Amino acid sequence: MDNRHTLSILLEVVAIFATPIILTVEMYYLPDFTAASSIILAIISVALFMLSFETRQPSVANLVPTAVFSALGAAGRIAFAPLAYVKPVSAVAIFAGAFLGRHAGFLVGALSALLSNAFFGQGSWTPWQMYAWGLVGYLGGLLATFTSTHPTSSAHQAVSHDEKTHKLPPFLLMIWAFISGPFFGFVMNVYFIIGFVHPLTIESALLAFAASIPFDLTHGVATLIFLGLLWLSWQKSVNRILTKYNLTGRSFR
């Protein structure tokens, strides 16, 4: 068990830091190969995160909520297709990460991107979207550990349904919900700049980042609103399900 946990942590660290570090070095020494290799690195990072999740050997019961949230994120993105940058994917990934743990948060974000792109179209951007939305969910789950929470387990099954719950997400998660818009935009801007901005200079890169600021802020505000709506409507039900079926997760009360 300890070995699996250690391997899982190691895979997480590599998946998080390998892509930005290698890309930074490669852009300096091998700029002509950066565009193609960035896609490969994004795919590898997503695969490592999924392998990290698998090393924990989750039960089928624990996989069901992850699959449900992934489908919800994909369906929500498709439903809001007419409204650019107003997407619930980040909010669903953060919500899943908060209640089911950081690994589930990453999977929900990554799978939501993959599934919804069956409608929007797959391409070189798909691994980057999976990586970016996966990190949004992962960091949401990580930040949730610093809020007033406690894990659900057999010791917490006798939770009163009348117990008061938070009406809104913890303040830290609300902050991250807003920041996640610019964060997602930053990651996707890196993909755009590496692959499509020529010649690549500091000025051209800054212009690309600046052009996306209004859209990224819109994404952040939308994510904050979606997270609040999810929390208000689903928090109590998710708490009850996790406790009733003794699923691995986190309860907010």
C-alpha positions as CSV (number, residue, x, y, z in Angstrom):
1,M,0.0,0.0,0.0
2,D,2.8,2.4,0.9
3,N,4.6,1.6,-2.3
4,R,1.5,2.3,-4.4
5,H,1.0,5.6,-2.6
6,T,4.6,6.6,-3.2
7,L,4.4,5.7,-6.8
8,S,1.2,7.7,-7.2
9,I,2.8,10.8,-5.7
10,L,5.8,10.4,-7.9
11,L,3.7,10.1,-11.0
12,E,1.8,13.2,-10.0
13,V,4.9,15.3,-9.5
14,V,6.3,14.2,-12.8
15,A,3.1,14.8,-14.7
16,I,2.7,18.3,-13.2
17,F,6.2,19.6,-13.6
18,A,7.7,17.6,-16.6
19,T,5.7,19.4,-19.3
20,P,6.5,23.1,-18.3
21,I,10.2,22.3,-17.5
22,I,10.9,20.4,-20.7
23,L,9.1,22.9,-22.8
24,T,11.0,25.8,-21.3
25,V,14.4,24.1,-21.9
26,E,13.3,23.0,-25.4
27,M,12.1,26.4,-26.5
28,Y,15.6,27.7,-25.7
29,Y,17.7,25.0,-27.2
30,L,15.4,23.3,-29.8
31,P,12.7,25.8,-30.8
32,D,11.9,24.2,-34.1
33,F,10.8,21.0,-32.4
34,T,8.7,22.5,-29.6
35,A,5.3,22.6,-31.3
36,A,5.2,18.8,-32.1
37,S,6.8,17.7,-28.8
38,S,4.5,19.9,-26.7
39,I,1.5,17.8,-27.9
40,I,3.4,14.6,-27.0
41,L,4.3,16.0,-23.6
42,A,0.7,16.9,-22.9
43,I,-0.4,13.4,-23.8
44,I,2.2,11.9,-21.6
45,S,1.3,14.1,-18.7
46,V,-2.4,13.2,-18.9
47,A,-1.4,9.5,-19.2
48,L,0.8,9.7,-16.1
49,F,-2.1,11.3,-14.1
50,M,-4.4,8.5,-15.2
51,L,-1.8,5.9,-14.2
52,S,-1.4,7.7,-10.9
53,F,-5.1,7.3,-10.3
54,E,-5.0,3.6,-11.4
55,T,-2.2,2.8,-8.9
56,R,-4.6,3.6,-6.1
57,Q,-6.8,0.8,-7.3
58,P,-10.2,2.6,-7.0
59,S,-13.3,0.5,-6.6
60,V,-16.0,0.4,-9.2
61,A,-18.3,2.3,-6.8
62,N,-15.8,5.1,-6.5
63,L,-15.4,5.3,-10.3
64,V,-19.2,5.8,-10.9
65,P,-19.3,9.4,-9.5
66,T,-16.2,10.3,-11.5
67,A,-17.8,9.0,-14.7
68,V,-21.1,10.8,-13.9
69,F,-19.3,14.2,-13.4
70,S,-17.2,13.6,-16.5
71,A,-20.4,13.1,-18.5
72,L,-21.9,16.2,-16.9
73,G,-18.9,18.3,-17.7
74,A,-19.0,17.2,-21.3
75,A,-22.7,17.7,-21.7
76,G,-22.6,21.1,-20.1
77,R,-19.8,22.3,-22.4
78,I,-21.9,21.2,-25.4
79,A,-25.1,22.8,-24.1
80,F,-23.3,26.1,-23.7
81,A,-21.6,25.9,-27.1
82,P,-23.3,29.1,-28.4
83,L,-21.8,31.2,-25.5
84,A,-18.1,31.5,-26.0
85,Y,-16.0,31.0,-22.8
86,V,-19.1,30.4,-20.7
87,K,-18.5,26.8,-19.9
88,P,-19.2,24.7,-16.8
89,V,-16.3,22.3,-17.3
90,S,-14.0,24.0,-14.9
91,A,-16.7,24.3,-12.2
92,V,-17.6,20.6,-12.5
93,A,-14.0,19.6,-12.3
94,I,-13.4,21.7,-9.2
95,F,-16.6,20.4,-7.6
96,A,-15.5,16.8,-8.3
97,G,-12.0,17.4,-7.1
98,A,-13.4,19.0,-3.9
99,F,-15.7,16.1,-3.0
100,L,-14.0,13.1,-4.6
101,G,-10.3,14.1,-4.3
102,R,-7.7,15.6,-6.6
103,H,-7.2,12.6,-8.8
104,A,-10.9,12.4,-9.6
105,G,-10.9,16.2,-10.2
106,F,-8.1,15.7,-12.8
107,L,-9.9,12.8,-14.5
108,V,-13.2,14.7,-14.6
109,G,-11.6,17.7,-16.2
110,A,-9.5,15.7,-18.7
111,L,-12.4,13.3,-19.7
112,S,-14.8,16.2,-20.0
113,A,-12.5,17.8,-22.6
114,L,-12.0,14.5,-24.5
115,L,-15.7,13.5,-24.6
116,S,-17.0,17.0,-25.5
117,N,-14.4,17.2,-28.3
118,A,-16.2,14.3,-30.0
119,F,-18.8,17.1,-30.7
120,F,-16.5,20.1,-31.2
121,G,-13.8,18.2,-33.0
122,Q,-10.6,16.5,-31.9
123,G,-7.2,17.9,-32.8
124,S,-3.8,18.9,-31.5
125,W,-5.6,21.1,-29.0
126,T,-7.3,18.2,-27.3
127,P,-4.3,16.9,-25.2
128,W,-3.7,20.5,-24.0
129,Q,-7.3,21.0,-23.1
130,M,-7.3,17.7,-21.2
131,Y,-4.1,18.8,-19.4
132,A,-5.4,22.3,-18.6
133,W,-8.9,21.3,-17.4
134,G,-7.4,18.3,-15.6
135,L,-5.1,20.6,-13.6
136,V,-8.0,22.9,-12.8
137,G,-9.8,19.9,-11.2
138,Y,-6.7,18.6,-9.6
139,L,-5.8,21.9,-8.0
140,G,-9.4,22.4,-6.9
141,G,-9.2,19.1,-5.0
142,L,-5.8,20.0,-3.6
143,L,-7.0,23.4,-2.3
144,A,-10.1,21.7,-0.8
145,T,-7.8,19.9,1.7
146,F,-7.1,23.3,3.2
147,T,-10.7,24.1,3.9
148,S,-12.9,23.0,6.8
149,T,-13.5,19.5,5.6
150,H,-13.2,16.0,6.8
151,P,-12.9,12.7,4.9
152,T,-15.9,10.4,4.5
153,S,-15.4,7.0,5.9
154,S,-17.2,4.3,7.9
155,A,-16.6,6.5,11.0
156,H,-18.7,9.3,9.6
157,Q,-21.7,7.3,8.4
158,A,-24.0,8.5,11.1
159,V,-24.2,12.0,9.8
160,S,-27.5,13.7,10.5
161,H,-29.3,14.9,7.4
162,D,-30.4,17.9,9.4
163,E,-26.8,19.0,9.9
164,K,-26.2,22.5,8.5
165,T,-24.1,22.6,5.4
166,H,-22.2,25.4,3.7
167,K,-24.6,27.4,1.5
168,L,-21.7,28.4,-0.8
169,P,-18.3,26.9,-1.6
170,P,-15.4,27.6,0.7
171,F,-13.9,31.0,0.0
172,L,-10.6,29.4,-1.1
173,L,-12.4,27.4,-3.8
174,M,-14.4,30.4,-4.9
175,I,-11.1,32.3,-5.4
176,W,-9.7,29.3,-7.4
177,A,-12.9,29.1,-9.5
178,F,-12.3,32.7,-10.7
179,I,-8.6,32.2,-11.2
180,S,-9.1,29.0,-13.1
181,G,-10.4,31.0,-16.1
182,P,-7.1,32.9,-16.6
183,F,-5.2,29.7,-15.6
184,F,-6.9,27.6,-18.3
185,G,-6.4,30.5,-20.8
186,F,-2.7,30.7,-19.9
187,V,-2.1,27.0,-20.6
188,M,-4.0,27.2,-23.9
189,N,-2.2,30.4,-24.9
190,V,1.1,28.5,-24.4
191,Y,-0.2,25.9,-26.9
192,F,-1.2,28.6,-29.3
193,I,2.0,30.6,-29.1
194,I,4.2,27.6,-29.4
195,G,2.3,26.2,-32.4
196,F,1.1,29.2,-34.3
197,V,2.9,32.4,-33.5
198,H,5.7,33.0,-35.9
199,P,8.2,34.6,-35.5
200,L,8.0,33.9,-31.8
201,T,9.3,36.9,-29.8
202,I,8.6,38.3,-26.4
203,E,6.4,41.0,-28.0
204,S,4.3,38.6,-30.0
205,A,3.8,36.3,-27.0
206,L,2.7,39.2,-24.8
207,L,0.3,40.3,-27.4
208,A,-1.2,36.9,-27.6
209,F,-1.6,36.7,-23.9
210,A,-3.1,40.2,-23.7
211,A,-5.7,39.5,-26.4
212,S,-7.2,36.6,-24.4
213,I,-7.6,38.5,-21.1
214,P,-11.2,39.5,-21.6
215,F,-12.2,36.0,-22.6
216,D,-10.3,34.5,-19.7
217,L,-11.9,36.8,-17.2
218,T,-15.3,35.9,-18.7
219,H,-14.4,32.2,-18.3
220,G,-13.4,32.8,-14.6
221,V,-16.6,34.7,-13.7
222,A,-18.7,32.0,-15.4
223,T,-16.8,29.2,-13.5
224,L,-17.4,31.0,-10.2
225,I,-21.2,31.3,-10.9
226,F,-21.4,27.6,-12.1
227,L,-19.6,26.4,-9.0
228,G,-21.9,28.3,-6.7
229,L,-24.9,26.9,-8.5
230,L,-23.5,23.3,-8.3
231,W,-22.7,23.7,-4.7
232,L,-26.1,25.1,-3.7
233,S,-28.0,22.3,-5.5
234,W,-25.8,19.2,-5.2
235,Q,-23.6,19.6,-2.1
236,K,-26.1,17.9,0.4
237,S,-26.9,15.1,-2.1
238,V,-23.2,14.3,-2.8
239,N,-22.4,14.4,0.9
240,R,-25.2,11.9,1.6
241,I,-24.2,9.6,-1.3
242,L,-20.5,9.5,-0.2
243,T,-21.5,8.7,3.4
244,K,-24.3,6.2,2.6
245,Y,-22.2,4.1,0.3
246,N,-18.9,4.7,2.2
247,L,-17.2,6.1,-0.9
248,T,-13.8,7.7,-0.8
249,G,-14.2,11.4,-0.8
250,R,-14.5,14.6,1.3
251,S,-17.5,15.9,3.2
252,F,-18.2,19.6,3.6
253,R,-20.4,20.4,6.6
